[in-house]
Amino acid sequence: MKQEINYQNELSGKIALVTGGTKGAGRAIAQRLKDAGATVIIIARNQPEIPDAGLHFISADLSKGDTADKTAAEVFEKFGRLDILVNNLGASETPGGGFAALTNKDWEETLQANLLAPVRLDRAFLPKMLENKNGVIIHIASIQGKLPLYDSTLPYAAAKAGLINYSKGLSKEVSSKGVRVLTVSPGWIMTEASVRMMERISESSNVSLEEAEKSVMDALGGIPYGRPAKPEEVAEFVGFLVSPRAGYLTGTEYVIDGGTIPTI
């Protein structure tokens, strides 16, 4: 039987949550899911700079150990269930300078935000998804899981590599029970965080912002497409992955990098 899909409203009736959904790629993903008809919850520590009445905001610091369960309880109380979970939260605030410049605190905070936060949030929402035999979990990782930049983002790269591995393992456990799990690994996205990273590299290496940008491009081996991704380009692909059109996809990592990774 042919499946009829309304591409304009294909997520109507779905409840979606996007972490780190107030800015950058997270905000673009939240908007994309909303445009497809989903009821969208966004989570971040701070209120969005541009409020949107169509996005339901929850203030939470997911890097804290007890926040995931409280967040899930609030979502279930207000919405009854969750159909789509996009673990977009990510942060790379560590100083440049290689391994010797990194403290235990740098490592712990980066691992909490980029690896353990999604692990805890999955654990909080999965039981009800499994009970309903329905759900999609997206982990936003990074090509740095395979191409670490030792001078500037080593803890972030290590955390994202762990997230990719964890995501694959989780998919093998829950896909047969009705929950799809997928990983999206973007390359360089032109966001506010990218600008901050250039500033940190510039300061630590005593070079200009332009030189810092070139150093990142060189470290990545260049971007064959010629530019970083736009947040909306990542959001469009995530919108497809959580839709009925991608119903057979699970357990896979998808790279969006403009050709940056030089290997197959």
C-alpha positions in Angstrom: 0.0 0.0 0.0 1.4 3.4 -1.0 2.0 5.7 2.0 0.7 9.2 1.5 2.8 11.9 3.3 1.9 15.5 3.7 5.3 17.1 3.5 4.0 20.5 4.7 2.6 19.1 7.9 4.2 15.7 8.3 5.0 16.0 12.0 1.6 17.2 13.0 0.6 15.7 16.4 4.2 14.9 17.3 5.9 16.2 20.5 9.5 17.1 20.0 12.3 18.3 22.3 15.5 20.1 21.1 18.3 20.7 23.6 20.4 23.8 23.1 17.4 25.0 21.1 17.7 28.8 21.6 20.5 29.5 19.2 22.6 28.3 16.3 21.8 24.9 14.8 19.5 24.0 17.7 17.3 27.0 17.1 17.2 26.2 13.3 16.3 22.6 14.1 13.5 23.7 16.5 12.1 26.0 13.9 12.2 23.3 11.2 10.3 20.8 13.3 7.8 23.5 14.2 7.3 24.4 10.6 6.6 20.7 9.9 3.7 20.8 12.4 5.3 19.4 15.6 4.8 20.8 19.1 8.4 21.8 20.0 10.0 22.2 23.4 13.4 23.9 23.6 15.8 23.5 26.5 18.7 25.8 27.4 20.1 27.5 30.5 19.0 31.0 29.3 15.9 32.4 27.6 16.1 32.7 23.8 17.3 36.1 22.7 14.3 36.3 20.3 11.2 34.8 22.0 8.9 32.6 20.0 5.5 31.9 21.4 5.4 28.8 19.2 8.3 27.2 20.9 7.8 26.0 24.5 10.9 27.0 26.6 12.2 25.1 29.6 15.1 26.5 31.5 17.6 23.8 32.6 21.3 23.2 32.8 21.5 19.7 31.4 25.2 19.4 32.4 24.0 18.9 36.0 23.4 15.3 37.1 19.8 15.6 38.4 18.4 17.9 35.7 17.4 15.2 33.1 14.8 13.5 35.3 13.3 16.8 36.4 13.1 17.9 32.8 11.4 14.7 31.7 8.9 15.0 34.6 8.0 18.5 33.5 7.6 17.5 29.9 5.4 14.5 30.7 3.3 16.6 33.1 2.7 19.3 30.4 2.6 17.2 27.2 2.0 13.6 28.3 4.7 12.0 26.1 7.7 12.7 23.9 8.0 11.4 20.3 11.2 13.1 19.1 14.3 13.9 21.1 17.1 15.9 19.5 20.2 16.0 21.7 21.7 19.0 20.1 23.4 20.5 23.2 27.1 20.9 22.7 29.8 23.2 24.0 33.5 23.7 23.5 34.8 26.3 25.9 38.2 24.9 26.7 41.4 26.9 26.2 43.8 26.4 23.3 47.3 25.2 23.8 47.1 21.4 23.7 46.9 18.8 26.5 49.0 20.8 29.0 46.6 23.8 29.0 43.6 21.6 30.0 42.6 21.1 33.6 40.5 18.4 35.1 37.6 20.9 35.2 37.9 21.5 31.5 37.7 17.8 30.8 34.8 17.1 33.3 32.7 20.1 32.1 33.1 19.2 28.5 32.3 15.5 29.0 29.2 16.5 31.1 27.8 18.8 28.4 28.6 16.8 25.3 28.4 13.1 26.3 26.7 12.6 29.7 23.9 15.1 29.3 22.4 13.2 26.3 23.0 9.9 28.0 21.0 11.0 31.0 18.3 12.6 28.9 17.9 9.5 26.8 17.6 7.4 30.0 14.9 9.7 31.3 12.7 9.6 28.1 13.3 6.2 26.7 11.1 4.1 29.1 8.0 5.9 28.0 9.1 5.7 24.3 9.6 2.0 24.6 6.3 1.6 26.4 4.6 3.4 23.4 6.8 1.5 21.0 7.5 4.8 19.2 10.1 7.4 19.1 13.1 9.0 17.4 16.3 10.0 19.1 18.9 12.2 17.3 22.4 12.8 18.7 24.2 15.8 17.2 27.8 14.8 17.3 30.6 16.3 15.2 33.2 15.4 12.6 35.7 16.2 15.3 34.8 12.7 16.7 37.1 11.6 13.8 39.2 14.7 13.2 40.2 16.1 16.6 41.9 19.5 16.8 44.4 18.9 19.6 45.3 22.5 19.9 41.8 23.8 20.7 39.0 21.2 21.1 40.5 17.9 22.3 38.0 17.3 25.2 35.1 18.2 22.8 36.4 15.8 20.2 36.8 13.0 22.7 33.2 13.5 24.0 31.7 13.5 20.5 33.6 10.3 19.6 32.1 8.7 22.7 28.6 10.0 21.7 28.9 8.4 18.3 29.9 5.1 19.8 27.1 5.3 22.4 24.5 6.2 19.9 25.3 3.1 17.7 25.1 0.9 20.8 21.9 2.3 21.9 20.3 1.9 18.5 21.1 -1.8 18.5 19.3 -2.1 21.9 16.1 -0.2 21.2 15.5 -0.2 17.4 13.7 -3.5 17.5 11.4 -2.1 20.2 10.1 0.8 18.1 12.6 3.6 18.8 15.0 4.8 16.1 18.4 6.2 17.1 20.5 8.2 14.7 23.7 10.4 14.8 24.3 13.6 12.8 27.9 14.7 12.6 28.2 18.2 11.2 31.4 19.8 10.2 32.0 23.5 10.7 28.7 25.4 11.1 28.7 29.2 11.0 27.2 29.9 14.4 27.9 32.3 17.3 29.9 29.5 19.0 32.2 29.3 15.9 33.0 33.0 16.2 33.9 32.5 19.9 36.2 29.6 19.0 38.0 31.8 16.5 38.4 34.4 19.2 39.9 31.9 21.7 42.3 30.6 19.1 43.3 34.1 18.1 44.0 35.1 21.7 45.9 31.9 22.7 48.0 31.9 19.6 48.4 35.6 19.2 47.1 35.7 15.6 44.4 37.6 13.8 40.8 36.3 13.5 41.4 35.7 9.8 44.5 33.7 10.6 42.7 31.8 13.2 39.9 30.9 10.7 42.5 29.8 8.2 44.2 27.6 10.9 40.9 25.8 11.5 40.4 25.3 7.8 43.9 24.0 7.4 43.5 21.7 10.5 40.4 20.3 8.9 42.2 19.8 5.6 40.0 22.4 4.0 36.3 22.3 3.1 35.9 21.3 -0.6 32.5 22.9 -0.8 34.2 26.2 0.1 32.3 27.4 3.2 31.0 26.3 6.5 27.4 24.9 6.7 24.5 27.1 7.5 22.4 26.1 10.6 19.3 25.7 8.3 21.1 23.1 6.2 21.7 20.9 9.2 18.1 21.5 10.4 16.7 20.4 7.1 18.4 17.1 7.3 17.4 16.5 10.9 13.8 17.3 9.8 14.0 14.5 7.3 15.5 12.0 9.7 12.7 12.4 12.3 10.0 12.2 9.7 8.0 9.2 8.4 10.0 9.4 5.2 13.1 8.1 7.1 11.2 5.3 8.9 13.7 2.6 8.0 16.7 4.5 9.1 18.3 3.7 12.4 21.8 3.1 13.9 23.6 5.2 11.3 25.9 8.3 11.6 25.3 10.9 8.9 28.1 13.4 8.2 27.3 16.9 7.0 30.6 18.6 6.3 30.8 19.9 2.8 33.3 17.1 2.0 35.7 17.9 4.8 36.5 14.4 6.0 39.1 13.2 3.4 38.4 9.4 3.8 35.6 7.1 3.0 
